[in-house]
Amino acid sequence: MGDRAQVVRPSDQPTLTDGVVWLTPFSVDDAIAIGEFNLDDEHRRWFDQPPVDEDPVRRRAHGEDVRTV
């Protein structure tokens, strides 16, 4: 893995909350939302994302890849 940070499994990550907002570890259910972020122009601008992939199946696969990195 070289200089990359150690990968932490989602099951090892805590859920963080202030009682109003909950931050939870990634799950496979998040893959669609992660893949859909690239549809938002502002998200792509701020996070230097690649052009939108028109295929929703490939966007979901991208979301699943992000979850496992």
PDB file of N, CA, C, O and CB in Angstrom:
ATOM      1  N   MET A   1       0.803  -1.195   0.000  1.00  0.00           N
ATOM      2  CA  MET A   1       0.000   0.000   0.000  1.00  0.00           C
ATOM      3  C   MET A   1       0.847   1.262   0.000  1.00  0.00           C
ATOM      4  O   MET A   1       0.300   2.349  -0.183  1.00  0.00           O
ATOM      5  CB  MET A   1      -0.914  -0.003   1.180  1.00  0.00           C
ATOM      6  N   GLY A   2       2.096   1.173   0.188  1.00  0.00           N
ATOM      7  CA  GLY A   2       2.956   2.346   0.117  1.00  0.00           C
ATOM      8  C   GLY A   2       2.678   3.328   1.232  1.00  0.00           C
ATOM      9  O   GLY A   2       2.623   2.952   2.402  1.00  0.00           O
ATOM     10  N   ASP A   3       2.497   4.608   0.863  1.00  0.00           N
ATOM     11  CA  ASP A   3       2.295   5.672   1.841  1.00  0.00           C
ATOM     12  C   ASP A   3       0.848   5.854   2.263  1.00  0.00           C
ATOM     13  O   ASP A   3       0.547   6.743   3.060  1.00  0.00           O
ATOM     14  CB  ASP A   3       2.804   6.952   1.293  1.00  0.00           C
ATOM     15  N   ARG A   4      -0.043   5.040   1.750  1.00  0.00           N
ATOM     16  CA  ARG A   4      -1.455   5.208   2.091  1.00  0.00           C
ATOM     17  C   ARG A   4      -1.698   4.862   3.556  1.00  0.00           C
ATOM     18  O   ARG A   4      -1.015   4.021   4.142  1.00  0.00           O
ATOM     19  CB  ARG A   4      -2.339   4.332   1.184  1.00  0.00           C
ATOM     20  N   ALA A   5      -2.685   5.533   4.122  1.00  0.00           N
ATOM     21  CA  ALA A   5      -3.055   5.263   5.510  1.00  0.00           C
ATOM     22  C   ALA A   5      -3.607   3.841   5.626  1.00  0.00           C
ATOM     23  O   ALA A   5      -4.098   3.264   4.655  1.00  0.00           O
ATOM     24  CB  ALA A   5      -4.098   6.299   6.015  1.00  0.00           C
ATOM     25  N   GLN A   6      -3.515   3.307   6.809  1.00  0.00           N
ATOM     26  CA  GLN A   6      -4.033   1.968   7.050  1.00  0.00           C
ATOM     27  C   GLN A   6      -5.541   1.952   6.791  1.00  0.00           C
ATOM     28  O   GLN A   6      -6.250   2.867   7.209  1.00  0.00           O
ATOM     29  CB  GLN A   6      -3.717   1.505   8.498  1.00  0.00           C
ATOM     30  N   VAL A   7      -6.025   0.933   6.115  1.00  0.00           N
ATOM     31  CA  VAL A   7      -7.447   0.796   5.834  1.00  0.00           C
ATOM     32  C   VAL A   7      -8.145   0.322   7.098  1.00  0.00           C
ATOM     33  O   VAL A   7      -7.703  -0.621   7.754  1.00  0.00           O
ATOM     34  CB  VAL A   7      -7.699  -0.188   4.653  1.00  0.00           C
ATOM     35  N   VAL A   8      -9.241   0.992   7.426  1.00  0.00           N
ATOM     36  CA  VAL A   8     -10.030   0.631   8.597  1.00  0.00           C
ATOM     37  C   VAL A   8     -11.339   0.041   8.106  1.00  0.00           C
ATOM     38  O   VAL A   8     -12.049   0.664   7.316  1.00  0.00           O
ATOM     39  CB  VAL A   8     -10.275   1.863   9.531  1.00  0.00           C
ATOM     40  N   ARG A   9     -11.656  -1.141   8.566  1.00  0.00           N
ATOM     41  CA  ARG A   9     -12.909  -1.784   8.167  1.00  0.00           C
ATOM     42  C   ARG A   9     -14.095  -1.005   8.735  1.00  0.00           C
ATOM     43  O   ARG A   9     -14.013  -0.484   9.847  1.00  0.00           O
ATOM     44  CB  ARG A   9     -12.948  -3.260   8.648  1.00  0.00           C
ATOM     45  N   PRO A  10     -15.201  -0.918   7.981  1.00  0.00           N
ATOM     46  CA  PRO A  10     -16.375  -0.217   8.502  1.00  0.00           C
ATOM     47  C   PRO A  10     -16.818  -0.737   9.861  1.00  0.00           C
ATOM     48  O   PRO A  10     -17.282   0.037  10.697  1.00  0.00           O
ATOM     49  CB  PRO A  10     -17.515  -0.332   7.526  1.00  0.00           C
ATOM     50  N   SER A  11     -16.681  -2.037  10.091  1.00  0.00           N
ATOM     51  CA  SER A  11     -17.107  -2.597  11.377  1.00  0.00           C
ATOM     52  C   SER A  11     -16.241  -2.092  12.530  1.00  0.00           C
ATOM     53  O   SER A  11     -16.648  -2.174  13.690  1.00  0.00           O
ATOM     54  CB  SER A  11     -17.063  -4.124  11.326  1.00  0.00           C
ATOM     55  N   ASP A  12     -15.053  -1.570  12.223  1.00  0.00           N
ATOM     56  CA  ASP A  12     -14.164  -1.034  13.257  1.00  0.00           C
ATOM     57  C   ASP A  12     -14.398   0.449  13.513  1.00  0.00           C
ATOM     58  O   ASP A  12     -13.800   1.022  14.425  1.00  0.00           O
ATOM     59  CB  ASP A  12     -12.720  -1.257  12.864  1.00  0.00           C
ATOM     60  N   GLN A  13     -15.265   1.079  12.715  1.00  0.00           N
ATOM     61  CA  GLN A  13     -15.499   2.507  12.848  1.00  0.00           C
ATOM     62  C   GLN A  13     -16.696   2.766  13.760  1.00  0.00           C
ATOM     63  O   GLN A  13     -17.696   2.053  13.690  1.00  0.00           O
ATOM     64  CB  GLN A  13     -15.724   3.147  11.469  1.00  0.00           C
ATOM     65  N   PRO A  14     -16.596   3.775  14.606  1.00  0.00           N
ATOM     66  CA  PRO A  14     -17.715   4.077  15.497  1.00  0.00           C
ATOM     67  C   PRO A  14     -18.775   4.909  14.788  1.00  0.00           C
ATOM     68  O   PRO A  14     -18.507   5.517  13.752  1.00  0.00           O
ATOM     69  CB  PRO A  14     -17.220   4.813  16.743  1.00  0.00           C
ATOM     70  N   THR A  15     -19.959   4.933  15.341  1.00  0.00           N
ATOM     71  CA  THR A  15     -20.983   5.899  14.935  1.00  0.00           C
ATOM     72  C   THR A  15     -20.802   7.094  15.850  1.00  0.00           C
ATOM     73  O   THR A  15     -20.759   6.950  17.072  1.00  0.00           O
ATOM     74  CB  THR A  15     -22.459   5.298  15.025  1.00  0.00           C
ATOM     75  N   LEU A  16     -20.698   8.270  15.258  1.00  0.00           N
ATOM     76  CA  LEU A  16     -20.521   9.503  16.019  1.00  0.00           C
ATOM     77  C   LEU A  16     -21.819  10.305  15.976  1.00  0.00           C
ATOM     78  O   LEU A  16     -22.453  10.408  14.926  1.00  0.00           O
ATOM     79  CB  LEU A  16     -19.333  10.341  15.459  1.00  0.00           C
ATOM     80  N   THR A  17     -22.207  10.866  17.101  1.00  0.00           N
ATOM     81  CA  THR A  17     -23.428  11.670  17.118  1.00  0.00           C
ATOM     82  C   THR A  17     -23.354  12.749  18.179  1.00  0.00           C
ATOM     83  O   THR A  17     -22.684  12.610  19.203  1.00  0.00           O
ATOM     84  CB  THR A  17     -24.648  10.789  17.355  1.00  0.00           C
ATOM     85  N   ASP A  18     -24.070  13.834  17.896  1.00  0.00           N
ATOM     86  CA  ASP A  18     -24.262  14.879  18.901  1.00  0.00           C
ATOM     87  C   ASP A  18     -25.726  14.886  19.335  1.00  0.00           C
ATOM     88  O   ASP A  18     -26.166  15.806  20.025  1.00  0.00           O
ATOM     89  CB  ASP A  18     -23.840  16.277  18.346  1.00  0.00           C
ATOM     90  N   GLY A  19     -26.478  13.866  18.934  1.00  0.00           N
ATOM     91  CA  GLY A  19     -27.885  13.761  19.255  1.00  0.00           C
ATOM     92  C   GLY A  19     -28.786  14.344  18.175  1.00  0.00           C
ATOM     93  O   GLY A  19     -29.995  14.112  18.181  1.00  0.00           O
ATOM     94  N   VAL A  20     -28.207  15.096  17.251  1.00  0.00           N
ATOM     95  CA  VAL A  20     -28.960  15.685  16.144  1.00  0.00           C
ATOM     96  C   VAL A  20     -28.488  15.090  14.821  1.00  0.00           C
ATOM     97  O   VAL A  20     -29.294  14.759  13.952  1.00  0.00           O
ATOM     98  CB  VAL A  20     -28.807  17.226  16.132  1.00  0.00           C
ATOM     99  N   VAL A  21     -27.175  14.961  14.682  1.00  0.00           N
ATOM    100  CA  VAL A  21     -26.559  14.439  13.464  1.00  0.00           C
ATOM    101  C   VAL A  21     -25.834  13.148  13.807  1.00  0.00           C
ATOM    102  O   VAL A  21     -25.140  13.066  14.821  1.00  0.00           O
ATOM    103  CB  VAL A  21     -25.580  15.478  12.829  1.00  0.00           C
ATOM    104  N   TRP A  22     -26.001  12.128  12.947  1.00  0.00           N
ATOM    105  CA  TRP A  22     -25.311  10.848  13.125  1.00  0.00           C
ATOM    106  C   TRP A  22     -24.382  10.626  11.948  1.00  0.00           C
ATOM    107  O   TRP A  22     -24.807  10.706  10.795  1.00  0.00           O
ATOM    108  CB  TRP A  22     -26.322   9.672  13.259  1.00  0.00           C
ATOM    109  N   LEU A  23     -23.124  10.348  12.226  1.00  0.00           N
ATOM    110  CA  LEU A  23     -22.149   9.965  11.209  1.00  0.00           C
ATOM    111  C   LEU A  23     -21.885   8.481  11.411  1.00  0.00           C
ATOM    112  O   LEU A  23     -21.398   8.056  12.459  1.00  0.00           O
ATOM    113  CB  LEU A  23     -20.813  10.822  11.307  1.00  0.00           C
ATOM    114  N   THR A  24     -22.214   7.705  10.392  1.00  0.00           N
ATOM    115  CA  THR A  24     -22.086   6.254  10.501  1.00  0.00           C
ATOM    116  C   THR A  24     -21.041   5.750   9.513  1.00  0.00           C
ATOM    117  O   THR A  24     -20.770   6.416   8.513  1.00  0.00           O
ATOM    118  CB  THR A  24     -23.446   5.563  10.250  1.00  0.00           C
ATOM    119  N   PRO A  25     -20.455   4.600   9.771  1.00  0.00           N
ATOM    120  CA  PRO A  25     -19.509   4.017   8.815  1.00  0.00           C
ATOM    121  C   PRO A  25     -20.206   3.739   7.488  1.00  0.00           C
ATOM    122  O   PRO A  25     -21.418   3.529   7.439  1.00  0.00           O
ATOM    123  CB  PRO A  25     -18.891   2.715   9.380  1.00  0.00           C
ATOM    124  N   PHE A  26     -19.424   3.743   6.420  1.00  0.00           N
ATOM    125  CA  PHE A  26     -19.965   3.392   5.110  1.00  0.00           C
ATOM    126  C   PHE A  26     -20.544   1.996   5.152  1.00  0.00           C
ATOM    127  O   PHE A  26     -20.034   1.113   5.841  1.00  0.00           O
ATOM    128  CB  PHE A  26     -18.885   3.492   4.023  1.00  0.00           C
ATOM    129  N   SER A  27     -21.613   1.811   4.408  1.00  0.00           N
ATOM    130  CA  SER A  27     -22.162   0.469   4.193  1.00  0.00           C
ATOM    131  C   SER A  27     -22.451   0.328   2.704  1.00  0.00           C
ATOM    132  O   SER A  27     -22.409   1.309   1.962  1.00  0.00           O
ATOM    133  CB  SER A  27     -23.463   0.223   5.057  1.00  0.00           C
ATOM    134  N   VAL A  28     -22.741  -0.875   2.279  1.00  0.00           N
ATOM    135  CA  VAL A  28     -23.040  -1.104   0.866  1.00  0.00           C
ATOM    136  C   VAL A  28     -24.267  -0.294   0.456  1.00  0.00           C
ATOM    137  O   VAL A  28     -24.409   0.052  -0.717  1.00  0.00           O
ATOM    138  CB  VAL A  28     -23.267  -2.611   0.590  1.00  0.00           C
ATOM    139  N   ASP A  29     -25.144   0.010   1.390  1.00  0.00           N
ATOM    140  CA  ASP A  29     -26.327   0.824   1.091  1.00  0.00           C
ATOM    141  C   ASP A  29     -25.965   2.259   0.717  1.00  0.00           C
ATOM    142  O   ASP A  29     -26.777   2.959   0.111  1.00  0.00           O
ATOM    143  CB  ASP A  29     -27.268   0.831   2.284  1.00  0.00           C
ATOM    144  N   ASP A  30     -24.765   2.705   1.067  1.00  0.00           N
ATOM    145  CA  ASP A  30     -24.315   4.061   0.737  1.00  0.00           C
ATOM    146  C   ASP A  30     -23.768   4.172  -0.681  1.00  0.00           C
ATOM    147  O   ASP A  30     -23.550   5.282  -1.168  1.00  0.00           O
ATOM    148  CB  ASP A  30     -23.256   4.504   1.719  1.00  0.00           C
ATOM    149  N   ALA A  31     -23.545   3.056  -1.346  1.00  0.00           N
ATOM    150  CA  ALA A  31     -22.871   3.063  -2.650  1.00  0.00           C
ATOM    151  C   ALA A  31     -23.613   3.895  -3.687  1.00  0.00           C
ATOM    152  O   ALA A  31     -22.983   4.594  -4.481  1.00  0.00           O
ATOM    153  CB  ALA A  31     -22.716   1.647  -3.159  1.00  0.00           C
ATOM    154  N   ILE A  32     -24.927   3.832  -3.691  1.00  0.00           N
ATOM    155  CA  ILE A  32     -25.695   4.607  -4.670  1.00  0.00           C
ATOM    156  C   ILE A  32     -25.487   6.098  -4.427  1.00  0.00           C
ATOM    157  O   ILE A  32     -25.226   6.848  -5.368  1.00  0.00           O
ATOM    158  CB  ILE A  32     -27.204   4.250  -4.595  1.00  0.00           C
ATOM    159  N   ALA A  33     -25.600   6.530  -3.184  1.00  0.00           N
ATOM    160  CA  ALA A  33     -25.439   7.955  -2.880  1.00  0.00           C
ATOM    161  C   ALA A  33     -24.032   8.430  -3.215  1.00  0.00           C
ATOM    162  O   ALA A  33     -23.867   9.523  -3.756  1.00  0.00           O
ATOM    163  CB  ALA A  33     -25.745   8.227  -1.403  1.00  0.00           C
ATOM    164  N   ILE A  34     -23.024   7.638  -2.907  1.00  0.00           N
ATOM    165  CA  ILE A  34     -21.648   8.019  -3.210  1.00  0.00           C
ATOM    166  C   ILE A  34     -21.470   8.157  -4.718  1.00  0.00           C
ATOM    167  O   ILE A  34     -20.863   9.118  -5.190  1.00  0.00           O
ATOM    168  CB  ILE A  34     -20.653   6.984  -2.639  1.00  0.00           C
ATOM    169  N   GLY A  35     -21.994   7.205  -5.463  1.00  0.00           N
ATOM    170  CA  GLY A  35     -21.896   7.269  -6.917  1.00  0.00           C
ATOM    171  C   GLY A  35     -22.659   8.445  -7.499  1.00  0.00           C
ATOM    172  O   GLY A  35     -22.252   8.990  -8.525  1.00  0.00           O
ATOM    173  N   GLU A  36     -23.753   8.850  -6.871  1.00  0.00           N
ATOM    174  CA  GLU A  36     -24.576   9.947  -7.377  1.00  0.00           C
ATOM    175  C   GLU A  36     -23.974  11.318  -7.061  1.00  0.00           C
ATOM    176  O   GLU A  36     -24.367  12.309  -7.677  1.00  0.00           O
ATOM    177  CB  GLU A  36     -25.975   9.854  -6.793  1.00  0.00           C
ATOM    178  N   PHE A  37     -23.036  11.401  -6.124  1.00  0.00           N
ATOM    179  CA  PHE A  37     -22.418  12.698  -5.813  1.00  0.00           C
ATOM    180  C   PHE A  37     -21.851  13.362  -7.059  1.00  0.00           C
ATOM    181  O   PHE A  37     -21.890  14.586  -7.187  1.00  0.00           O
ATOM    182  CB  PHE A  37     -21.313  12.524  -4.774  1.00  0.00           C
ATOM    183  N   ASN A  38     -21.331  12.568  -7.966  1.00  0.00           N
ATOM    184  CA  ASN A  38     -20.729  13.144  -9.167  1.00  0.00           C
ATOM    185  C   ASN A  38     -21.746  13.816 -10.077  1.00  0.00           C
ATOM    186  O   ASN A  38     -21.355  14.526 -11.004  1.00  0.00           O
ATOM    187  CB  ASN A  38     -20.003  12.078  -9.935  1.00  0.00           C
ATOM    188  N   LEU A  39     -23.034  13.614  -9.842  1.00  0.00           N
ATOM    189  CA  LEU A  39     -24.051  14.292 -10.636  1.00  0.00           C
ATOM    190  C   LEU A  39     -24.189  15.759 -10.233  1.00  0.00           C
ATOM    191  O   LEU A  39     -24.749  16.557 -10.985  1.00  0.00           O
ATOM    192  CB  LEU A  39     -25.392  13.581 -10.490  1.00  0.00           C
ATOM    193  N   ASP A  40     -23.691  16.114  -9.071  1.00  0.00           N
ATOM    194  CA  ASP A  40     -23.801  17.478  -8.568  1.00  0.00           C
ATOM    195  C   ASP A  40     -22.610  18.320  -9.038  1.00  0.00           C
ATOM    196  O   ASP A  40     -21.460  18.007  -8.727  1.00  0.00           O
ATOM    197  CB  ASP A  40     -23.887  17.479  -7.027  1.00  0.00           C
ATOM    198  N   ASP A  41     -22.896  19.392  -9.789  1.00  0.00           N
ATOM    199  CA  ASP A  41     -21.826  20.236 -10.337  1.00  0.00           C
ATOM    200  C   ASP A  41     -20.917  20.811  -9.257  1.00  0.00           C
ATOM    201  O   ASP A  41     -19.698  20.838  -9.424  1.00  0.00           O
ATOM    202  CB  ASP A  41     -22.424  21.368 -11.144  1.00  0.00           C
ATOM    203  N   GLU A  42     -21.498  21.271  -8.157  1.00  0.00           N
ATOM    204  CA  GLU A  42     -20.688  21.860  -7.084  1.00  0.00           C
ATOM    205  C   GLU A  42     -19.792  20.811  -6.429  1.00  0.00           C
ATOM    206  O   GLU A  42     -18.637  21.100  -6.115  1.00  0.00           O
ATOM    207  CB  GLU A  42     -21.593  22.512  -6.027  1.00  0.00           C
ATOM    208  N   HIS A  43     -20.296  19.621  -6.222  1.00  0.00           N
ATOM    209  CA  HIS A  43     -19.478  18.555  -5.645  1.00  0.00           C
ATOM    210  C   HIS A  43     -18.287  18.264  -6.544  1.00  0.00           C
ATOM    211  O   HIS A  43     -17.158  18.141  -6.068  1.00  0.00           O
ATOM    212  CB  HIS A  43     -20.313  17.279  -5.433  1.00  0.00           C
ATOM    213  N   ARG A  44     -18.540  18.153  -7.845  1.00  0.00           N
ATOM    214  CA  ARG A  44     -17.439  17.881  -8.777  1.00  0.00           C
ATOM    215  C   ARG A  44     -16.434  19.021  -8.766  1.00  0.00           C
ATOM    216  O   ARG A  44     -15.229  18.786  -8.852  1.00  0.00           O
ATOM    217  CB  ARG A  44     -17.974  17.662 -10.203  1.00  0.00           C
ATOM    218  N   ARG A  45     -16.912  20.242  -8.664  1.00  0.00           N
ATOM    219  CA  ARG A  45     -15.997  21.389  -8.671  1.00  0.00           C
ATOM    220  C   ARG A  45     -15.116  21.392  -7.421  1.00  0.00           C
ATOM    221  O   ARG A  45     -13.903  21.578  -7.524  1.00  0.00           O
ATOM    222  CB  ARG A  45     -16.789  22.708  -8.763  1.00  0.00           C
ATOM    223  N   TRP A  46     -15.703  21.191  -6.258  1.00  0.00           N
ATOM    224  CA  TRP A  46     -14.953  21.266  -5.005  1.00  0.00           C
ATOM    225  C   TRP A  46     -14.057  20.058  -4.770  1.00  0.00           C
ATOM    226  O   TRP A  46     -13.008  20.175  -4.136  1.00  0.00           O
ATOM    227  CB  TRP A  46     -15.903  21.410  -3.853  1.00  0.00           C
ATOM    228  N   PHE A  47     -14.461  18.907  -5.276  1.00  0.00           N
ATOM    229  CA  PHE A  47     -13.703  17.687  -5.023  1.00  0.00           C
ATOM    230  C   PHE A  47     -12.979  17.163  -6.249  1.00  0.00           C
ATOM    231  O   PHE A  47     -12.486  16.035  -6.258  1.00  0.00           O
ATOM    232  CB  PHE A  47     -14.614  16.629  -4.499  1.00  0.00           C
ATOM    233  N   ASP A  48     -12.919  18.000  -7.297  1.00  0.00           N
ATOM    234  CA  ASP A  48     -12.160  17.676  -8.507  1.00  0.00           C
ATOM    235  C   ASP A  48     -12.506  16.279  -9.019  1.00  0.00           C
ATOM    236  O   ASP A  48     -11.626  15.450  -9.250  1.00  0.00           O
ATOM    237  CB  ASP A  48     -10.653  17.776  -8.233  1.00  0.00           C
ATOM    238  N   GLN A  49     -13.798  16.038  -9.192  1.00  0.00           N
ATOM    239  CA  GLN A  49     -14.286  14.738  -9.626  1.00  0.00           C
ATOM    240  C   GLN A  49     -14.220  14.610 -11.147  1.00  0.00           C
ATOM    241  O   GLN A  49     -14.233  15.616 -11.857  1.00  0.00           O
ATOM    242  CB  GLN A  49     -15.719  14.517  -9.136  1.00  0.00           C
ATOM    243  N   PRO A  50     -14.152  13.399 -11.637  1.00  0.00           N
ATOM    244  CA  PRO A  50     -14.140  13.170 -13.086  1.00  0.00           C
ATOM    245  C   PRO A  50     -15.513  13.486 -13.683  1.00  0.00           C
ATOM    246  O   PRO A  50     -16.482  13.672 -12.947  1.00  0.00           O
ATOM    247  CB  PRO A  50     -13.738  11.707 -13.404  1.00  0.00           C
ATOM    248  N   PRO A  51     -15.596  13.548 -15.003  1.00  0.00           N
ATOM    249  CA  PRO A  51     -16.902  13.762 -15.642  1.00  0.00           C
ATOM    250  C   PRO A  51     -17.907  12.694 -15.210  1.00  0.00           C
ATOM    251  O   PRO A  51     -17.538  11.581 -14.835  1.00  0.00           O
ATOM    252  CB  PRO A  51     -16.756  13.756 -17.176  1.00  0.00           C
ATOM    253  N   VAL A  52     -19.166  13.060 -15.271  1.00  0.00           N
ATOM    254  CA  VAL A  52     -20.236  12.155 -14.852  1.00  0.00           C
ATOM    255  C   VAL A  52     -20.288  10.935 -15.755  1.00  0.00           C
ATOM    256  O   VAL A  52     -20.254  11.048 -16.980  1.00  0.00           O
ATOM    257  CB  VAL A  52     -21.591  12.877 -14.858  1.00  0.00           C
ATOM    258  N   ASP A  53     -20.372   9.771 -15.134  1.00  0.00           N
ATOM    259  CA  ASP A  53     -20.595   8.538 -15.875  1.00  0.00           C
ATOM    260  C   ASP A  53     -22.110   8.382 -16.003  1.00  0.00           C
ATOM    261  O   ASP A  53     -22.811   8.305 -14.995  1.00  0.00           O
ATOM    262  CB  ASP A  53     -19.928   7.284 -15.157  1.00  0.00           C
ATOM    263  N   GLU A  54     -22.606   8.337 -17.202  1.00  0.00           N
ATOM    264  CA  GLU A  54     -24.058   8.270 -17.430  1.00  0.00           C
ATOM    265  C   GLU A  54     -24.681   6.947 -16.990  1.00  0.00           C
ATOM    266  O   GLU A  54     -25.895   6.874 -16.799  1.00  0.00           O
ATOM    267  CB  GLU A  54     -24.352   8.493 -18.892  1.00  0.00           C
ATOM    268  N   ASP A  55     -23.880   5.914 -16.828  1.00  0.00           N
ATOM    269  CA  ASP A  55     -24.396   4.591 -16.483  1.00  0.00           C
ATOM    270  C   ASP A  55     -24.563   4.455 -14.965  1.00  0.00           C
ATOM    271  O   ASP A  55     -23.567   4.463 -14.241  1.00  0.00           O
ATOM    272  CB  ASP A  55     -23.455   3.491 -17.019  1.00  0.00           C
ATOM    273  N   PRO A  56     -25.813   4.329 -14.462  1.00  0.00           N
ATOM    274  CA  PRO A  56     -26.017   4.224 -13.020  1.00  0.00           C
ATOM    275  C   PRO A  56     -25.369   2.984 -12.404  1.00  0.00           C
ATOM    276  O   PRO A  56     -25.009   3.007 -11.227  1.00  0.00           O
ATOM    277  CB  PRO A  56     -27.488   4.217 -12.722  1.00  0.00           C
ATOM    278  N   VAL A  57     -25.215   1.921 -13.159  1.00  0.00           N
ATOM    279  CA  VAL A  57     -24.568   0.715 -12.635  1.00  0.00           C
ATOM    280  C   VAL A  57     -23.090   1.003 -12.365  1.00  0.00           C
ATOM    281  O   VAL A  57     -22.557   0.590 -11.335  1.00  0.00           O
ATOM    282  CB  VAL A  57     -24.722  -0.476 -13.631  1.00  0.00           C
ATOM    283  N   ARG A  58     -22.432   1.703 -13.278  1.00  0.00           N
ATOM    284  CA  ARG A  58     -21.018   2.050 -13.060  1.00  0.00           C
ATOM    285  C   ARG A  58     -20.872   3.068 -11.936  1.00  0.00           C
ATOM    286  O   ARG A  58     -19.893   3.025 -11.192  1.00  0.00           O
ATOM    287  CB  ARG A  58     -20.392   2.605 -14.354  1.00  0.00           C
ATOM    288  N   ARG A  59     -21.841   3.995 -11.799  1.00  0.00           N
ATOM    289  CA  ARG A  59     -21.779   4.950 -10.677  1.00  0.00           C
ATOM    290  C   ARG A  59     -21.881   4.203  -9.352  1.00  0.00           C
ATOM    291  O   ARG A  59     -21.166   4.520  -8.401  1.00  0.00           O
ATOM    292  CB  ARG A  59     -22.915   6.012 -10.785  1.00  0.00           C
ATOM    293  N   ARG A  60     -22.770   3.208  -9.288  1.00  0.00           N
ATOM    294  CA  ARG A  60     -22.896   2.425  -8.048  1.00  0.00           C
ATOM    295  C   ARG A  60     -21.607   1.665  -7.773  1.00  0.00           C
ATOM    296  O   ARG A  60     -21.151   1.610  -6.631  1.00  0.00           O
ATOM    297  CB  ARG A  60     -24.087   1.439  -8.138  1.00  0.00           C
ATOM    298  N   ALA A  61     -21.012   1.076  -8.815  1.00  0.00           N
ATOM    299  CA  ALA A  61     -19.749   0.352  -8.638  1.00  0.00           C
ATOM    300  C   ALA A  61     -18.673   1.296  -8.119  1.00  0.00           C
ATOM    301  O   ALA A  61     -17.872   0.917  -7.264  1.00  0.00           O
ATOM    302  CB  ALA A  61     -19.298  -0.298  -9.967  1.00  0.00           C
ATOM    303  N   HIS A  62     -18.652   2.529  -8.636  1.00  0.00           N
ATOM    304  CA  HIS A  62     -17.695   3.525  -8.133  1.00  0.00           C
ATOM    305  C   HIS A  62     -17.933   3.780  -6.648  1.00  0.00           C
ATOM    306  O   HIS A  62     -16.983   3.854  -5.870  1.00  0.00           O
ATOM    307  CB  HIS A  62     -17.810   4.850  -8.931  1.00  0.00           C
ATOM    308  N   GLY A  63     -19.192   3.913  -6.257  1.00  0.00           N
ATOM    309  CA  GLY A  63     -19.510   4.110  -4.849  1.00  0.00           C
ATOM    310  C   GLY A  63     -19.042   2.959  -3.986  1.00  0.00           C
ATOM    311  O   GLY A  63     -18.545   3.174  -2.881  1.00  0.00           O
ATOM    312  N   GLU A  64     -19.193   1.747  -4.473  1.00  0.00           N
ATOM    313  CA  GLU A  64     -18.724   0.576  -3.725  1.00  0.00           C
ATOM    314  C   GLU A  64     -17.215   0.572  -3.634  1.00  0.00           C
ATOM    315  O   GLU A  64     -16.661   0.185  -2.605  1.00  0.00           O
ATOM    316  CB  GLU A  64     -19.213  -0.721  -4.378  1.00  0.00           C
ATOM    317  N   ASP A  65     -16.533   0.996  -4.695  1.00  0.00           N
ATOM    318  CA  ASP A  65     -15.060   1.089  -4.665  1.00  0.00           C
ATOM    319  C   ASP A  65     -14.599   2.111  -3.651  1.00  0.00           C
ATOM    320  O   ASP A  65     -13.641   1.871  -2.916  1.00  0.00           O
ATOM    321  CB  ASP A  65     -14.509   1.451  -6.048  1.00  0.00           C
ATOM    322  N   VAL A  66     -15.277   3.259  -3.602  1.00  0.00           N
ATOM    323  CA  VAL A  66     -14.917   4.306  -2.643  1.00  0.00           C
ATOM    324  C   VAL A  66     -15.069   3.784  -1.228  1.00  0.00           C
ATOM    325  O   VAL A  66     -14.238   4.060  -0.362  1.00  0.00           O
ATOM    326  CB  VAL A  66     -15.785   5.565  -2.845  1.00  0.00           C
ATOM    327  N   ARG A  67     -16.121   3.036  -0.999  1.00  0.00           N
ATOM    328  CA  ARG A  67     -16.389   2.496   0.333  1.00  0.00           C
ATOM    329  C   ARG A  67     -15.286   1.567   0.817  1.00  0.00           C
ATOM    330  O   ARG A  67     -15.026   1.479   2.017  1.00  0.00           O
ATOM    331  CB  ARG A  67     -17.707   1.759   0.335  1.00  0.00           C
ATOM    332  N   THR A  68     -14.638   0.876  -0.110  1.00  0.00           N
ATOM    333  CA  THR A  68     -13.650  -0.129   0.291  1.00  0.00           C
ATOM    334  C   THR A  68     -12.239   0.398   0.304  1.00  0.00           C
ATOM    335  O   THR A  68     -11.320  -0.330   0.678  1.00  0.00           O
ATOM    336  CB  THR A  68     -13.720  -1.307  -0.618  1.00  0.00           C
ATOM    337  N   VAL A  69     -12.032   1.643  -0.093  1.00  0.00           N
ATOM    338  CA  VAL A  69     -10.663   2.197  -0.130  1.00  0.00           C
ATOM    339  C   VAL A  69     -10.312   2.794   1.190  1.00  0.00           C
ATOM    340  O   VAL A  69      -9.207   3.310   1.360  1.00  0.00           O
ATOM    341  CB  VAL A  69     -10.513   3.249  -1.228  1.00  0.00           C
TER     342      VAL A  69
END
